[in-house]
Amino acid sequence: MKKFAIAAALLMAIGAPAYAQDKPLTVDSTVGALLDNPKTLAVLKADIPEVVANPNLQMGREMPLRGIAQFEPTLTEEKLKKIDADLAAAQAK
């Protein structure tokens, strides 16, 4: 029983990868979850390479991508809709 408790504690501490989840990632997901998922990272690199390349993006890992728009003028509502559609398509594959 003690080994099980230790193993459970370790699993909880490590956690599952951000991309191992049931619901698809969207522009309302955290930046960290989007960056940690290979499929969604590819979408972000294609759609907003200047944002992904910005080292300050790491400070917003806990914010939704939509929330970053207030600091990044290139993230217009139109651009967010395109990203959302591209994210959905990439995750459907």
PAZAPA-4460 file (N, C-alpha, C; in steps of 0.05 Angstrom, whole numbers, plus 32768, in hexadecimal, padded with zeros to 4 digits):
% residues 93
    n_x    n_y    n_z   ca_x   ca_y   ca_z    c_x    c_y    c_z   seq   type   mol
   8011   7FE8   8000   8000   8000   8000   8011   8019   8000     1      M     A
   8028   8018   800E   8039   802F   8010   8045   8036   7FF4     2      K     A
   804C   8021   7FE5   8057   8025   7FCA   8042   8032   7FB8     3      K     A
   8029   802A   7FBB   8014   8036   7FAB   8011   8053   7FB1     4      F     A
   8012   805A   7FCB   800F   8076   7FD3   8025   8087   7FC8     5      A     A
   803D   807C   7FC9   8055   808B   7FBE   8052   808E   7FA0     6      I     A
   804A   8079   7F92   8046   807B   7F75   8031   808F   7F6E     7      A     A
   801B   808E   7F7D   8005   80A1   7F77   800E   80BE   7F7C     8      A     A
   801D   80C2   7F91   8028   80DD   7F97   803A   80E6   7F81     9      A     A
   804B   80D4   7F77   805D   80DC   7F61   804E   80E3   7F48    10      L     A
   803A   80D3   7F41   802A   80D8   7F29   801C   80F3   7F2B    11      L     A
   8012   80F9   7F43   8004   8113   7F46   8018   812A   7F44    12      M     A
   8030   8126   7F4E   8044   813B   7F4D   804D   8140   7F30    13      A     A
   8051   812A   7F22   805A   812C   7F06   8044   8136   7EF4    14      I     A
   802C   812B   7EF7   8015   8134   7EE7   8017   8129   7ECB    15      G     A
   8001   812A   7EBD   7FFF   8121   7EA2   8008   8138   7E8F    16      A     A
   8012   8131   7E78   8019   8146   7E65   8000   8157   7E5F    17      P     A
   8005   8171   7E59   7FEF   8183   7E53   7FDE   817A   7E3C    18      A     A
   7FE9   816C   7E29   7FDA   8164   7E11   7FCB   814A   7E15    19      Y     A
   7FCE   813D   7E2C   7FC0   8124   7E31   7FA6   812A   7E40    20      A     A
   7F93   8135   7E31   7F7A   813D   7E3D   7F63   8136   7E2A    21      Q     A
   7F4B   8135   7E35   7F34   812D   7E26   7F2A   8142   7E13    22      D     A
   7F29   815B   7E1C   7F1D   816F   7E0A   7F33   817D   7DFA    23      K     A
   7F2C   8185   7DE2   7F3F   8191   7DD0   7F49   81AC   7DDB    24      P     A
   7F61   81B3   7DD4   7F6C   81CD   7DDC   7F62   81E2   7DC8    25      L     A
   7F5D   81FA   7DD3   7F52   8210   7DC4   7F62   822A   7DCB    26      T     A
   7F5A   8240   7DC0   7F66   825A   7DC8   7F5F   8261   7DE4    27      V     A
   7F4C   8253   7DF0   7F45   8258   7E0C   7F55   8246   7E1F    28      D     A
   7F66   8234   7E14   7F78   8223   7E24   7F90   8234   7E2C    29      S     A
   7F9E   822A   7E40   7FB6   8239   7E49   7FCC   8238   7E33    30      T     A
   7FDC   824D   7E33   7FF2   824E   7E20   8005   8236   7E26    31      V     A
   8009   822F   7E3F   801A   8219   7E46   8010   81FF   7E3A    32      G     A
   7FF6   81FA   7E3C   7FEB   81E1   7E30   7FEE   81E1   7E12    33      A     A
   7FEB   81F7   7E05   7FEE   81F9   7DE8   800B   81F5   7DE0    34      L     A
   801D   8200   7DEF   803A   81FE   7DE8   8044   81E2   7DEE    35      L     A
   8039   81D4   7E01   8042   81B9   7E09   8038   81A3   7DF7    36      D     A
   8024   81A9   7DE7   8018   8195   7DD5   8025   8198   7DBA    37      N     A
   8031   8183   7DAF   803F   8185   7D95   802D   818E   7D7E    38      P     A
   8014   8185   7D7E   8002   818C   7D68   7FF9   81A9   7D6A    39      K     A
   7FF3   81B2   7D82   7FEA   81CE   7D85   8001   81E1   7D83    40      T     A
   8019   81D9   7D8C   8031   81EA   7D88   8036   81EF   7D6B    41      L     A
   8033   81DA   7D5A   8037   81DD   7D3E   8024   81F2   7D32    42      A     A
   800B   81F2   7D3B   7FF7   8205   7D32   8000   8221   7D3A    43      V     A
   8008   8225   7D53   8011   823F   7D5C   8029   8249   7D4D    44      L     A
   803C   8237   7D47   8054   823F   7D38   804D   8247   7D1C    45      K     A
   8038   823B   7D10   8030   8241   7CF5   801F   825B   7CF5    46      A     A
   800E   825E   7D08   7FFB   8275   7D07   8006   828E   7D14    47      D     A
   8015   828B   7D29   8020   82A3   7D37   803D   829F   7D3F    48      I     A
   804E   829B   7D2C   806B   8296   7D32   8078   82AC   7D42    49      P     A
   8070   82C5   7D3E   807C   82DB   7D4C   8075   82DA   7D6A    50      E     A
   805D   82D0   7D70   8055   82CE   7D8C   8063   82B6   7D99    51      V     A
   8065   82A0   7D8C   8072   8288   7D97   8090   828E   7D9B    52      V     A
   809C   829D   7D8A   80B8   82A4   7D8C   80BF   82B8   7DA2    53      A     A
   80AA   82C6   7DAC   80AE   82DA   7DC0   80B4   82CD   7DDB    54      N     A
   80CB   82D1   7DE7   80D2   82C5   7E01   80BE   82CC   7E17    55      P     A
   80B1   82E3   7E15   809E   82EB   7E29   8085   82DA   7E2A    56      N     A
   8081   82CA   7E16   806A   82B8   7E15   806A   82A4   7E2C    57      L     A
   8082   829D   7E34   8085   8289   7E4B   8079   8294   7E65    58      Q     A
   8079   82AE   7E68   806D   82BA   7E80   804F   82B7   7E80    59      M     A
   8042   82B2   7E69   8026   82AF   7E68   801C   8292   7E66    60      G     A
   802D   827F   7E6E   8026   8262   7E6B   800C   825B   7E79    61      R     A
   8005   8269   7E8E   7FEC   8262   7E9D   7FD4   8272   7E93    62      E     A
   7FD8   8283   7E80   7FC2   8293   7E75   7FB7   8285   7E5C    63      M     A
   7F9D   8289   7E57   7F93   827F   7E3D   7F9F   8290   7E27    64      P     A
   7FA1   8283   7E0F   7FAC   8292   7DF8   7F9B   82AA   7DF3    65      L     A
   7F81   82A8   7DF5   7F70   82BF   7DF1   7F77   82D6   7E04    66      R     A
   7F80   82D0   7E1C   7F88   82E5   7E2F   7FA2   82F3   7E28    67      G     A
   7FB3   82E6   7E18   7FCC   82F2   7E0F   7FC6   8308   7DFB    68      I     A
   7FAF   8307   7DEE   7FA8   831A   7DD9   7FA9   8337   7DE3    69      A     A
   7FA4   833B   7DFD   7FA6   8357   7E07   7FC2   8362   7E07    70      Q     A
   7FD6   8350   7E06   7FF2   8359   7E05   7FFE   8356   7DE9    71      F     A
   7FF0   8349   7DD7   7FFB   8344   7DBC   7FE7   834D   7DA7    72      E     A
   7FEC   8364   7D9B   7FD9   836F   7D88   7FD4   835E   7D6F    73      P     A
   7FE6   834C   7D68   7FE1   833B   7D51   7FCC   8326   7D56    74      T     A
   7FC5   8321   7D6F   7FB0   830D   7D76   7F95   831A   7D76    75      L     A
   7F8B   8320   7D5E   7F70   832B   7D5B   7F5C   8315   7D5E    76      T     A
   7F43   831D   7D61   7F2D   8309   7D63   7F2C   82F7   7D4A    77      E     A
   7F30   8303   7D33   7F31   82F4   7D1A   7F48   82E0   7D1A    78      E     A
   7F5F   82E8   7D23   7F76   82D6   7D25   7F71   82C0   7D38    79      K     A
   7F65   82C6   7D4F   7F5E   82B1   7D63   7F4B   829C   7D58    80      L     A
   7F38   82A5   7D48   7F25   8293   7D3B   7F33   8280   7D28    81      K     A
   7F46   828B   7D19   7F56   827A   7D06   7F66   8266   7D16    82      K     A
   7F73   826F   7D2B   7F84   825D   7D3C   7F72   8247   7D47    83      I     A
   7F5B   824F   7D51   7F48   823B   7D5D   7F41   8225   7D49    84      D     A
   7F3B   822E   7D31   7F33   821B   7D1C   7F4B   8209   7D15    85      A     A
   7F63   8214   7D13   7F7B   8205   7D0D   7F82   81F1   7D24    86      D     A
   7F7D   81FA   7D3D   7F82   81E8   7D54   7F6F   81D0   7D52    87      L     A
   7F56   81D5   7D4C   7F42   81C0   7D4B   7F4A   81AC   7D34    88      A     A
   7F52   81B6   7D1E   7F59   81A5   7D07   7F72   8194   7D0E    89      A     A
   7F85   81A0   7D1B   7F9E   8192   7D21   7F99   817C   7D35    90      A     A
   7F87   8180   7D48   7F82   816C   7D5C   7F6F   8156   7D52    91      Q     A
   7F61   815B   7D3C   7F4F   8147   7D31   7F5E   8132   7D22    92      A     A
   7F77   8137   7D1B   7F87   8124   7D0B   7F90   810D   7D1C    93      K     A
***
